[in-house]
């Protein structure tokens, strides 16, 4: 028996950090995916392999433990949690192929979790719908991370661009948003928990300054929603640039991130900003007609992805 599934990674276009304080956010699935293949085991062991990142481990699913065979752990905790929660412990062979760098603020853990759940359900011939899958994936992320916003797993499951409103209502944009972006990721992985805490402390020390900024970030996201609906790319770009400024104010940008953001603009991007938690992680640049120029301007080693937003969510036709 072979079961396969894939799920997209995501980027946050607007509203990171302010969303923590109840402000709206906009995130979208991108055309870079995590692919999971599950096969019957050939030797009575459960093995997890991720050849792209040179990782291999034997999984002891009953104990929620693993024996490291090769590479650095990371994503393994999500795979183990899925198996511990939902698998009957039959030995299986799991392979992850990922088009997204792990831990770069592009929601790789959500993409892997969603793809793993969908592949496992198929392996066991269990019917599932997107609503229950998004819910299960969020539970897995929460179990592994302690806290997790439902946004990443929602986007990886449903695909498309998603608007999360002030009262946490999810709206799926019904608009063609097939415009090119470039993502640049830094050598440093951002630590989301730490960044959220740093912003909270800054806010506590300077409430009269930071509280209005958080509110403005929310207002900006609502303007962005209108601009996206009108496909007004110049406005979207302008708002991305303002948003980067706000992220600077709340202290989550780094020299490496801001250097990429400004290099992207110099090379012709109409908007660019840090995406996700910051402190490392990634930037996103809107650059219709200038993809190659922008990619070249921010490239260092192998740190650039040319992306588009996609409506394709989780899929077991891979
Ligand atoms: O690290 P990422 O890309 O998952 O982004 C985190 C976004 C925050 O708003 C900083 C935190 C959150 O849970 O929404």
Boltz pocket constraint, residues with backbone or C-beta under 6 A from the ligand:
constraints:
  - pocket:
      binder: B
      contacts: [[A, 12], [A, 15], [A, 16], [A, 17], [A, 18], [A, 19], [A, 20], [A, 105], [A, 106], [A, 107], [A, 148], [A, 149], [A, 152], [A, 190], [A, 192], [A, 195], [A, 196], [A, 275], [A, 276], [A, 277], [A, 278]]
      max_distance: 6.0
